[in-house]
Amino acid sequence: MIEIHLLEQLVAFADCGTLSGAAEKLHISQPALSRSMQRLEEELGVTLFERQRSRLTLNDMGELAVRYARNLLLQENAMIQQIREADRKKRTISVGSCAPVLIPDFVSLLSRLFEGMTISTELTGDPRLPDYLKEGRYQLAILHKKPDEETFYSVPVADEKLFVTLPPVHPLADADGLYLKDLDGQTFLLYSQIGFWDELCRREMPSARFLLQQDMDVLGELVANSAFPAFTTDYVMERSGPVTDRMVIPVLDEEASVTYYCACLKEEKARFRPVFEYFQSTSGSRSRRL
């Protein structure tokens, strides 16, 4: 059996063109590299080089051996990467979420149910999130729409409703409810990491301007001390407390009220049974389950 390091040295020689250059690249001595190439020839039973007085070059068999060696090294690297990735996935639960609010408590739940596992999360507003789940990018997903039952197993986990907050002097502050189109053209303070809500706001208010903030505490200070409209949800208010000094008005669009679902591929249902059983056991209080 040919040792991998001999193939690596052969490819290095082909890349560098000289024994001295290859030896320097490989951090070995030139005589050691020369002995390795002789050993490779012996193991293959063919001559790979044209040897001249002060020069060594590959012959036709040598060029063929280099092509095979490159392919074998690529396959070896692919094998190593795939095995490492499989091991990582075995020890990691990857979660894709369409919205930020559930992530902290969901990670805490998974950490309790799967002790010793690494929990990896990614927030995305990408509507292809179910496709990513299907492709194996994630093992679990939090979706704002019930996924295809033929491919996925899912249970509802929480409800969330969107509200707009306005200063009392705002012309629309007395409204009992507003559609997003009623707010189009205005300038909003908006948290940058809101998942699918971002796409909804931009789609329904194409003429609005958004002052994005990456720090939630900074956003709170700006909302408290400015006249710009902003958004919140019932889920956020239940956990952070009511909004003060502002009128909190429900957004009436159908898409502004969502039910979140925890989903996995059907064949993964048994693996994540404790997660689904937890949600099913608390089905009477979805907004407070986690």
Phi and psi restraints in degrees (value plus and minus 20) as a CYANA .aco file:
   2 ILE   PHI     -96.5   -56.5
   2 ILE   PSI     110.2   150.2
   3 GLU   PHI     -95.8   -55.8
   3 GLU   PSI     121.7   161.7
   4 ILE   PHI     -78.2   -38.2
   4 ILE   PSI     -58.2   -18.2
   5 HIS   PHI     -83.9   -43.9
   5 HIS   PSI     -46.8    -6.8
   6 LEU   PHI     -87.4   -47.4
   6 LEU   PSI     -59.3   -19.3
   7 LEU   PHI     -88.2   -48.2
   7 LEU   PSI     -58.5   -18.5
   8 GLU   PHI     -82.3   -42.3
   8 GLU   PSI     -59.0   -19.0
   9 GLN   PHI     -90.6   -50.6
   9 GLN   PSI     -56.3   -16.3
  10 LEU   PHI     -83.0   -43.0
  10 LEU   PSI     -65.1   -25.1
  11 VAL   PHI     -84.9   -44.9
  11 VAL   PSI     -58.8   -18.8
  12 ALA   PHI     -81.8   -41.8
  12 ALA   PSI     -60.7   -20.7
  13 PHE   PHI     -83.0   -43.0
  13 PHE   PSI     -63.0   -23.0
  14 ALA   PHI     -82.6   -42.6
  14 ALA   PSI     -58.4   -18.4
  15 ASP   PHI     -90.5   -50.5
  15 ASP   PSI     -59.2   -19.2
  16 CYS   PHI    -108.7   -68.7
  16 CYS   PSI     -51.1   -11.1
  17 GLY   PHI      67.3   107.3
  17 GLY   PSI     -32.7     7.3
  18 THR   PHI    -159.7  -119.7
  18 THR   PSI     135.1   175.1
  19 LEU   PHI     -85.0   -45.0
  19 LEU   PSI     -60.1   -20.1
  20 SER   PHI     -85.5   -45.5
  20 SER   PSI     -62.7   -22.7
  21 GLY   PHI     -85.0   -45.0
  21 GLY   PSI     -63.1   -23.1
  22 ALA   PHI     -86.4   -46.4
  22 ALA   PSI     -60.7   -20.7
  23 ALA   PHI     -82.2   -42.2
  23 ALA   PSI     -60.8   -20.8
  24 GLU   PHI     -85.6   -45.6
  24 GLU   PSI     -61.4   -21.4
  25 LYS   PHI     -83.8   -43.8
  25 LYS   PSI     -57.2   -17.2
  26 LEU   PHI    -108.3   -68.3
  26 LEU   PSI     -26.8    13.2
  27 HIS   PHI      41.5    81.5
  27 HIS   PSI      22.8    62.8
  28 ILE   PHI    -151.1  -111.1
  28 ILE   PSI     149.8   189.8
  29 SER   PHI     -99.1   -59.1
  29 SER   PSI     135.3   175.3
  30 GLN   PHI     -83.4   -43.4
  30 GLN   PSI     -63.1   -23.1
  31 PRO   PHI     -80.2   -40.2
  31 PRO   PSI     -57.6   -17.6
  32 ALA   PHI     -85.0   -45.0
  32 ALA   PSI     -60.7   -20.7
  33 LEU   PHI     -85.5   -45.5
  33 LEU   PSI     -60.8   -20.8
  34 SER   PHI     -81.1   -41.1
  34 SER   PSI     -61.8   -21.8
  35 ARG   PHI     -85.3   -45.3
  35 ARG   PSI     -57.2   -17.2
  36 SER   PHI     -83.4   -43.4
  36 SER   PSI     -61.4   -21.4
  37 MET   PHI     -87.3   -47.3
  37 MET   PSI     -55.6   -15.6
  38 GLN   PHI     -85.2   -45.2
  38 GLN   PSI     -60.9   -20.9
  39 ARG   PHI     -84.3   -44.3
  39 ARG   PSI     -59.3   -19.3
  40 LEU   PHI     -82.4   -42.4
  40 LEU   PSI     -63.4   -23.4
  41 GLU   PHI     -79.8   -39.8
  41 GLU   PSI     -61.6   -21.6
  42 GLU   PHI     -84.3   -44.3
  42 GLU   PSI     -61.3   -21.3
  43 GLU   PHI     -89.1   -49.1
  43 GLU   PSI     -55.2   -15.2
  44 LEU   PHI    -100.5   -60.5
  44 LEU   PSI     -46.1    -6.1
  45 GLY   PHI      57.5    97.5
  45 GLY   PSI       1.3    41.3
  46 VAL   PHI    -158.9  -118.9
  46 VAL   PSI     139.8   179.8
  47 THR   PHI    -108.7   -68.7
  47 THR   PSI     109.5   149.5
  48 LEU   PHI    -125.1   -85.1
  48 LEU   PSI     -34.2     5.8
  49 PHE   PHI    -148.3  -108.3
  49 PHE   PSI     131.0   171.0
  50 GLU   PHI    -116.0   -76.0
  50 GLU   PSI      98.1   138.1
  51 ARG   PHI    -123.6   -83.6
  51 ARG   PSI      96.1   136.1
  52 GLN   PHI    -131.2   -91.2
  52 GLN   PSI     154.3   194.3
  53 ARG   PHI     -76.0   -36.0
  53 ARG   PSI     -65.3   -25.3
  54 SER   PHI    -146.8  -106.8
  54 SER   PSI       2.0    42.0
  55 ARG   PHI    -170.5  -130.5
  55 ARG   PSI     122.1   162.1
  56 LEU   PHI    -144.3  -104.3
  56 LEU   PSI     105.5   145.5
  57 THR   PHI    -152.0  -112.0
  57 THR   PSI     137.0   177.0
  58 LEU   PHI     -96.8   -56.8
  58 LEU   PSI     117.4   157.4
  59 ASN   PHI    -111.6   -71.6
  59 ASN   PSI    -191.8  -151.8
  60 ASP   PHI     -79.6   -39.6
  60 ASP   PSI     -61.8   -21.8
  61 MET   PHI     -87.7   -47.7
  61 MET   PSI     -53.8   -13.8
  62 GLY   PHI     -85.1   -45.1
  62 GLY   PSI     -63.8   -23.8
  63 GLU   PHI     -80.6   -40.6
  63 GLU   PSI     -61.2   -21.2
  64 LEU   PHI     -84.1   -44.1
  64 LEU   PSI     -61.5   -21.5
  65 ALA   PHI     -83.7   -43.7
  65 ALA   PSI     -57.0   -17.0
  66 VAL   PHI     -84.0   -44.0
  66 VAL   PSI     -62.3   -22.3
  67 ARG   PHI     -81.7   -41.7
  67 ARG   PSI     -65.4   -25.4
  68 TYR   PHI     -84.1   -44.1
  68 TYR   PSI     -59.8   -19.8
  69 ALA   PHI     -83.1   -43.1
  69 ALA   PSI     -62.3   -22.3
  70 ARG   PHI     -80.7   -40.7
  70 ARG   PSI     -64.4   -24.4
  71 ASN   PHI     -82.9   -42.9
  71 ASN   PSI     -62.7   -22.7
  72 LEU   PHI     -85.2   -45.2
  72 LEU   PSI     -59.2   -19.2
  73 LEU   PHI     -87.7   -47.7
  73 LEU   PSI     -57.0   -17.0
  74 LEU   PHI     -83.8   -43.8
  74 LEU   PSI     -62.2   -22.2
  75 GLN   PHI     -85.2   -45.2
  75 GLN   PSI     -59.9   -19.9
  76 GLU   PHI     -81.7   -41.7
  76 GLU   PSI     -65.5   -25.5
  77 ASN   PHI     -82.9   -42.9
  77 ASN   PSI     -61.6   -21.6
  78 ALA   PHI     -83.3   -43.3
  78 ALA   PSI     -61.3   -21.3
  79 MET   PHI     -80.6   -40.6
  79 MET   PSI     -66.2   -26.2
  80 ILE   PHI     -81.2   -41.2
  80 ILE   PSI     -65.9   -25.9
  81 GLN   PHI     -84.5   -44.5
  81 GLN   PSI     -61.8   -21.8
  82 GLN   PHI     -88.6   -48.6
  82 GLN   PSI     -58.6   -18.6
  83 ILE   PHI     -87.2   -47.2
  83 ILE   PSI     -62.1   -22.1
  84 ARG   PHI     -84.1   -44.1
  84 ARG   PSI     -59.9   -19.9
  85 GLU   PHI     -85.9   -45.9
  85 GLU   PSI     -59.9   -19.9
  86 ALA   PHI     -84.0   -44.0
  86 ALA   PSI     -60.1   -20.1
  87 ASP   PHI     -85.9   -45.9
  87 ASP   PSI     -61.5   -21.5
  88 ARG   PHI     -81.3   -41.3
  88 ARG   PSI     -64.4   -24.4
  89 LYS   PHI     -84.4   -44.4
  89 LYS   PSI     -54.4   -14.4
  90 LYS   PHI     -84.5   -44.5
  90 LYS   PSI     -51.7   -11.7
  91 ARG   PHI    -121.9   -81.9
  91 ARG   PSI     -19.7    20.3
  92 THR   PHI    -148.5  -108.5
  92 THR   PSI     117.2   157.2
  93 ILE   PHI    -125.6   -85.6
  93 ILE   PSI      94.1   134.1
  94 SER   PHI    -115.8   -75.8
  94 SER   PSI     108.4   148.4
  95 VAL   PHI    -141.0  -101.0
  95 VAL   PSI     109.2   149.2
  96 GLY   PHI    -127.1   -87.1
  96 GLY   PSI     111.8   151.8
  97 SER   PHI    -147.0  -107.0
  97 SER   PSI     118.4   158.4
  98 CYS   PHI    -101.3   -61.3
  98 CYS   PSI     -32.3     7.7
  99 ALA   PHI    -165.8  -125.8
  99 ALA   PSI     135.2   175.2
 100 PRO   PHI    -102.9   -62.9
 100 PRO   PSI     -45.5    -5.5
 101 VAL   PHI     -83.5   -43.5
 101 VAL   PSI     -52.4   -12.4
 102 LEU   PHI    -105.4   -65.4
 102 LEU   PSI     -36.3     3.7
 103 ILE   PHI     -79.1   -39.1
 103 ILE   PSI     -71.2   -31.2
 104 PRO   PHI     -78.4   -38.4
 104 PRO   PSI     -67.6   -27.6
 105 ASP   PHI     -90.4   -50.4
 105 ASP   PSI     -52.5   -12.5
 106 PHE   PHI     -88.2   -48.2
 106 PHE   PSI     -60.6   -20.6
 107 VAL   PHI     -82.5   -42.5
 107 VAL   PSI     -62.1   -22.1
 108 SER   PHI     -81.1   -41.1
 108 SER   PSI     -61.8   -21.8
 109 LEU   PHI     -83.4   -43.4
 109 LEU   PSI     -68.3   -28.3
 110 LEU   PHI     -82.4   -42.4
 110 LEU   PSI     -57.2   -17.2
 111 SER   PHI     -85.0   -45.0
 111 SER   PSI     -54.0   -14.0
 112 ARG   PHI     -92.4   -52.4
 112 ARG   PSI     -61.2   -21.2
 113 LEU   PHI     -99.0   -59.0
 113 LEU   PSI     -47.8    -7.8
 114 PHE   PHI    -146.7  -106.7
 114 PHE   PSI      48.9    88.9
 115 GLU   PHI     -79.0   -39.0
 115 GLU   PSI     114.1   154.1
 116 GLY   PHI      71.9   111.9
 116 GLY   PSI     -32.5     7.5
 117 MET   PHI    -104.8   -64.8
 117 MET   PSI     129.3   169.3
 118 THR   PHI    -107.7   -67.7
 118 THR   PSI     110.0   150.0
 119 ILE   PHI    -124.7   -84.7
 119 ILE   PSI      98.3   138.3
 120 SER   PHI    -132.0   -92.0
 120 SER   PSI     110.4   150.4
 121 THR   PHI    -144.9  -104.9
 121 THR   PSI     131.1   171.1
 122 GLU   PHI    -162.9  -122.9
 122 GLU   PSI     107.8   147.8
 123 LEU   PHI    -111.1   -71.1
 123 LEU   PSI     108.7   148.7
 124 THR   PHI    -167.4  -127.4
 124 THR   PSI     118.2   158.2
 125 GLY   PHI    -114.6   -74.6
 125 GLY   PSI     -12.1    27.9
 126 ASP   PHI     -85.4   -45.4
 126 ASP   PSI     102.9   142.9
 127 PRO   PHI     -85.2   -45.2
 127 PRO   PSI     -30.9     9.1
 128 ARG   PHI    -105.8   -65.8
 128 ARG   PSI      -7.2    32.8
 129 LEU   PHI     -72.1   -32.1
 129 LEU   PSI     -64.4   -24.4
 130 PRO   PHI     -79.8   -39.8
 130 PRO   PSI     -55.1   -15.1
 131 ASP   PHI     -85.1   -45.1
 131 ASP   PSI     -60.1   -20.1
 132 TYR   PHI     -84.2   -44.2
 132 TYR   PSI     -56.3   -16.3
 133 LEU   PHI     -84.6   -44.6
 133 LEU   PSI     -62.5   -22.5
 134 LYS   PHI     -84.9   -44.9
 134 LYS   PSI     -55.9   -15.9
 135 GLU   PHI     -99.6   -59.6
 135 GLU   PSI     -28.3    11.7
 136 GLY   PHI      73.7   113.7
 136 GLY   PSI     -14.1    25.9
 137 ARG   PHI     -85.2   -45.2
 137 ARG   PSI     -53.9   -13.9
 138 TYR   PHI    -146.5  -106.5
 138 TYR   PSI     134.1   174.1
 139 GLN   PHI    -116.6   -76.6
 139 GLN   PSI     -47.6    -7.6
 140 LEU   PHI    -153.3  -113.3
 140 LEU   PSI     133.2   173.2
 141 ALA   PHI    -162.5  -122.5
 141 ALA   PSI     126.2   166.2
 142 ILE   PHI    -124.3   -84.3
 142 ILE   PSI      95.5   135.5
 143 LEU   PHI    -135.7   -95.7
 143 LEU   PSI     132.2   172.2
 144 HIS   PHI    -118.7   -78.7
 144 HIS   PSI     -11.4    28.6
 145 LYS   PHI    -160.0  -120.0
 145 LYS   PSI     126.7   166.7
 146 LYS   PHI     -85.8   -45.8
 146 LYS   PSI     107.3   147.3
 147 PRO   PHI    -101.2   -61.2
 147 PRO   PSI     151.3   191.3
 148 ASP   PHI     -76.5   -36.5
 148 ASP   PSI     101.4   141.4
 149 GLU   PHI     -92.1   -52.1
 149 GLU   PSI     -39.0     1.0
 150 GLU   PHI     -93.3   -53.3
 150 GLU   PSI     -47.4    -7.4
 151 THR   PHI    -125.4   -85.4
 151 THR   PSI     -56.3   -16.3
 152 PHE   PHI    -138.3   -98.3
 152 PHE   PSI     132.3   172.3
 153 TYR   PHI    -128.3   -88.3
 153 TYR   PSI     113.6   153.6
 154 SER   PHI    -167.7  -127.7
 154 SER   PSI     136.1   176.1
 155 VAL   PHI    -156.6  -116.6
 155 VAL   PSI     127.6   167.6
 156 PRO   PHI     -90.5   -50.5
 156 PRO   PSI     121.6   161.6
 157 VAL   PHI    -144.5  -104.5
 157 VAL   PSI     -46.3    -6.3
 158 ALA   PHI    -187.3  -147.3
 158 ALA   PSI     137.6   177.6
 159 ASP   PHI    -133.6   -93.6
 159 ASP   PSI     131.7   171.7
 160 GLU   PHI    -168.3  -128.3
 160 GLU   PSI     118.8   158.8
 161 LYS   PHI    -147.0  -107.0
 161 LYS   PSI     118.4   158.4
 162 LEU   PHI    -107.7   -67.7
 162 LEU   PSI     119.9   159.9
 163 PHE   PHI    -150.2  -110.2
 163 PHE   PSI     132.0   172.0
 164 VAL   PHI    -127.8   -87.8
 164 VAL   PSI     119.0   159.0
 165 THR   PHI    -130.5   -90.5
 165 THR   PSI     110.1   150.1
 166 LEU   PHI    -148.2  -108.2
 166 LEU   PSI     124.9   164.9
 167 PRO   PHI     -85.6   -45.6
 167 PRO   PSI     130.6   170.6
 168 PRO   PHI     -76.3   -36.3
 168 PRO   PSI     -45.7    -5.7
 169 VAL   PHI    -106.0   -66.0
 169 VAL   PSI     -22.2    17.8
 170 HIS   PHI     -87.1   -47.1
 170 HIS   PSI     121.7   161.7
 171 PRO   PHI     -78.6   -38.6
 171 PRO   PSI     -45.2    -5.2
 172 LEU   PHI    -121.5   -81.5
 172 LEU   PSI     -11.0    29.0
 173 ALA   PHI     -86.0   -46.0
 173 ALA   PSI     -40.4    -0.4
 174 ASP   PHI    -110.5   -70.5
 174 ASP   PSI     -19.3    20.7
 175 ALA   PHI     -90.1   -50.1
 175 ALA   PSI     123.5   163.5
 176 ASP   PHI     -98.0   -58.0
 176 ASP   PSI     -42.6    -2.6
 177 GLY   PHI    -189.3  -149.3
 177 GLY   PSI     134.0   174.0
 178 LEU   PHI    -157.9  -117.9
 178 LEU   PSI     124.3   164.3
 179 TYR   PHI    -109.5   -69.5
 179 TYR   PSI     133.3   173.3
 180 LEU   PHI     -78.6   -38.6
 180 LEU   PSI     -55.1   -15.1
 181 LYS   PHI     -82.7   -42.7
 181 LYS   PSI     -45.9    -5.9
 182 ASP   PHI     -87.5   -47.5
 182 ASP   PSI     -40.3    -0.3
 183 LEU   PHI    -122.4   -82.4
 183 LEU   PSI     -21.0    19.0
 184 ASP   PHI     -81.2   -41.2
 184 ASP   PSI     122.5   162.5
 185 GLY   PHI      74.9   114.9
 185 GLY   PSI     -30.4     9.6
 186 GLN   PHI    -111.3   -71.3
 186 GLN   PSI     149.8   189.8
 187 THR   PHI    -124.2   -84.2
 187 THR   PSI     105.9   145.9
 188 PHE   PHI    -135.4   -95.4
 188 PHE   PSI     126.6   166.6
 189 LEU   PHI    -105.7   -65.7
 189 LEU   PSI     110.4   150.4
 190 LEU   PHI    -163.0  -123.0
 190 LEU   PSI     113.6   153.6
 191 TYR   PHI     -91.2   -51.2
 191 TYR   PSI     118.8   158.8
 192 SER   PHI     -94.6   -54.6
 192 SER   PSI     -43.3    -3.3
 193 GLN   PHI    -130.2   -90.2
 193 GLN   PSI      57.3    97.3
 194 ILE   PHI    -141.9  -101.9
 194 ILE   PSI      -9.5    30.5
 195 GLY   PHI      42.7    82.7
 195 GLY   PSI    -153.1  -113.1
 196 PHE   PHI     -87.1   -47.1
 196 PHE   PSI     -42.0    -2.0
 197 TRP   PHI     -79.6   -39.6
 197 TRP   PSI     -52.5   -12.5
 198 ASP   PHI     -81.1   -41.1
 198 ASP   PSI     -66.6   -26.6
 199 GLU   PHI     -83.6   -43.6
 199 GLU   PSI     -59.3   -19.3
 200 LEU   PHI     -82.8   -42.8
 200 LEU   PSI     -67.2   -27.2
 201 CYS   PHI     -83.1   -43.1
 201 CYS   PSI     -63.5   -23.5
 202 ARG   PHI     -90.0   -50.0
 202 ARG   PSI     -53.8   -13.8
 203 ARG   PHI     -90.9   -50.9
 203 ARG   PSI     -62.5   -22.5
 204 GLU   PHI    -105.2   -65.2
 204 GLU   PSI     -35.0     5.0
 205 MET   PHI    -150.6  -110.6
 205 MET   PSI      47.7    87.7
 206 PRO   PHI     -84.8   -44.8
 206 PRO   PSI     -41.2    -1.2
 207 SER   PHI    -119.1   -79.1
 207 SER   PSI     -18.6    21.4
 208 ALA   PHI     -97.1   -57.1
 208 ALA   PSI     136.5   176.5
 209 ARG   PHI    -131.1   -91.1
 209 ARG   PSI     122.9   162.9
 210 PHE   PHI    -144.4  -104.4
 210 PHE   PSI     102.3   142.3
 211 LEU   PHI    -114.6   -74.6
 211 LEU   PSI      78.2   118.2
 212 LEU   PHI     -98.7   -58.7
 212 LEU   PSI     117.9   157.9
 213 GLN   PHI    -145.8  -105.8
 213 GLN   PSI     113.5   153.5
 214 GLN   PHI    -111.4   -71.4
 214 GLN   PSI     -39.0     1.0
 215 ASP   PHI    -126.4   -86.4
 215 ASP   PSI     100.9   140.9
 216 MET   PHI     -85.1   -45.1
 216 MET   PSI     -55.3   -15.3
 217 ASP   PHI     -86.3   -46.3
 217 ASP   PSI     -61.2   -21.2
 218 VAL   PHI     -83.6   -43.6
 218 VAL   PSI     -61.7   -21.7
 219 LEU   PHI     -78.5   -38.5
 219 LEU   PSI     -64.5   -24.5
 220 GLY   PHI     -79.8   -39.8
 220 GLY   PSI     -60.2   -20.2
 221 GLU   PHI     -84.8   -44.8
 221 GLU   PSI     -61.9   -21.9
 222 LEU   PHI     -85.9   -45.9
 222 LEU   PSI     -62.3   -22.3
 223 VAL   PHI     -81.4   -41.4
 223 VAL   PSI     -61.6   -21.6
 224 ALA   PHI     -89.0   -49.0
 224 ALA   PSI     -43.2    -3.2
 225 ASN   PHI    -142.1  -102.1
 225 ASN   PSI       2.3    42.3
 226 SER   PHI    -157.3  -117.3
 226 SER   PSI     150.6   190.6
 227 ALA   PHI    -121.7   -81.7
 227 ALA   PSI     -12.9    27.1
 228 PHE   PHI     -96.5   -56.5
 228 PHE   PSI     120.6   160.6
 229 PRO   PHI     -83.0   -43.0
 229 PRO   PSI     135.7   175.7
 230 ALA   PHI    -168.8  -128.8
 230 ALA   PSI     151.3   191.3
 231 PHE   PHI    -136.3   -96.3
 231 PHE   PSI     133.0   173.0
 232 THR   PHI    -168.1  -128.1
 232 THR   PSI     159.9   199.9
 233 THR   PHI    -157.2  -117.2
 233 THR   PSI     143.1   183.1
 234 ASP   PHI     -83.3   -43.3
 234 ASP   PSI     -53.8   -13.8
 235 TYR   PHI     -82.4   -42.4
 235 TYR   PSI     -64.7   -24.7
 236 VAL   PHI     -86.7   -46.7
 236 VAL   PSI     -62.9   -22.9
 237 MET   PHI     -87.3   -47.3
 237 MET   PSI     -53.2   -13.2
 238 GLU   PHI     -83.7   -43.7
 238 GLU   PSI     -50.3   -10.3
 239 ARG   PHI    -119.4   -79.4
 239 ARG   PSI     -48.5    -8.5
 240 SER   PHI    -124.7   -84.7
 240 SER   PSI     -29.0    11.0
 241 GLY   PHI      78.2   118.2
 241 GLY   PSI     141.4   181.4
 242 PRO   PHI     -86.9   -46.9
 242 PRO   PSI     134.3   174.3
 243 VAL   PHI     -97.8   -57.8
 243 VAL   PSI     109.5   149.5
 244 THR   PHI    -124.1   -84.1
 244 THR   PSI     133.6   173.6
 245 ASP   PHI      41.2    81.2
 245 ASP   PSI       3.2    43.2
 246 ARG   PHI    -164.4  -124.4
 246 ARG   PSI     135.1   175.1
 247 MET   PHI    -109.1   -69.1
 247 MET   PSI     106.6   146.6
 248 VAL   PHI    -124.1   -84.1
 248 VAL   PSI      93.8   133.8
 249 ILE   PHI    -140.0  -100.0
 249 ILE   PSI     109.2   149.2
 250 PRO   PHI     -86.8   -46.8
 250 PRO   PSI     121.9   161.9
 251 VAL   PHI    -107.8   -67.8
 251 VAL   PSI     107.7   147.7
 252 LEU   PHI    -110.0   -70.0
 252 LEU   PSI     -30.6     9.4
 253 ASP   PHI     -76.6   -36.6
 253 ASP   PSI     121.4   161.4
 254 GLU   PHI     -77.3   -37.3
 254 GLU   PSI     -59.0   -19.0
 255 GLU   PHI     -94.0   -54.0
 255 GLU   PSI     -25.7    14.3
 256 ALA   PHI    -103.8   -63.8
 256 ALA   PSI     -23.9    16.1
 257 SER   PHI    -141.1  -101.1
 257 SER   PSI      98.9   138.9
 258 VAL   PHI    -149.1  -109.1
 258 VAL   PSI     135.8   175.8
 259 THR   PHI    -133.5   -93.5
 259 THR   PSI     108.2   148.2
 260 TYR   PHI    -109.1   -69.1
 260 TYR   PSI     123.7   163.7
 261 TYR   PHI    -143.2  -103.2
 261 TYR   PSI     117.3   157.3
 262 CYS   PHI    -111.5   -71.5
 262 CYS   PSI     106.5   146.5
 263 ALA   PHI    -154.4  -114.4
 263 ALA   PSI     132.3   172.3
 264 CYS   PHI    -166.8  -126.8
 264 CYS   PSI     149.9   189.9
 265 LEU   PHI     -84.2   -44.2
 265 LEU   PSI     127.8   167.8
 266 LYS   PHI     -76.7   -36.7
 266 LYS   PSI     -57.8   -17.8
 267 GLU   PHI     -91.5   -51.5
 267 GLU   PSI     -31.1     8.9
 268 GLU   PHI    -119.0   -79.0
 268 GLU   PSI     -17.6    22.4
 269 LYS   PHI     -76.9   -36.9
 269 LYS   PSI     -63.7   -23.7
 270 ALA   PHI     -83.4   -43.4
 270 ALA   PSI     -58.8   -18.8
 271 ARG   PHI     -81.9   -41.9
 271 ARG   PSI     -58.6   -18.6
 272 PHE   PHI    -124.6   -84.6
 272 PHE   PSI       0.5    40.5
 273 ARG   PHI     -73.4   -33.4
 273 ARG   PSI     -61.7   -21.7
 274 PRO   PHI     -79.0   -39.0
 274 PRO   PSI     -53.4   -13.4
 275 VAL   PHI     -86.3   -46.3
 275 VAL   PSI     -69.3   -29.3
 276 PHE   PHI     -87.5   -47.5
 276 PHE   PSI     -56.7   -16.7
 277 GLU   PHI     -84.9   -44.9
 277 GLU   PSI     -55.8   -15.8
 278 TYR   PHI     -81.6   -41.6
 278 TYR   PSI     -68.5   -28.5
 279 PHE   PHI     -85.8   -45.8
 279 PHE   PSI     -58.8   -18.8
 280 GLN   PHI     -87.8   -47.8
 280 GLN   PSI     -50.7   -10.7
 281 SER   PHI     -95.1   -55.1
 281 SER   PSI     -35.3     4.7
 282 THR   PHI    -137.7   -97.7
 282 THR   PSI      11.3    51.3
 283 SER   PHI     -85.3   -45.3
 283 SER   PSI     -34.6     5.4
 284 GLY   PHI    -100.7   -60.7
 284 GLY   PSI     -30.9     9.1
 285 SER   PHI    -161.2  -121.2
 285 SER   PSI      46.4    86.4
 286 ARG   PHI     -76.0   -36.0
 286 ARG   PSI     -62.5   -22.5
 287 SER   PHI     -89.8   -49.8
 287 SER   PSI     -32.0     8.0
 288 ARG   PHI    -141.0  -101.0
 288 ARG   PSI      -5.3    34.7
 289 ARG   PHI     -81.2   -41.2
 289 ARG   PSI     -64.7   -24.7
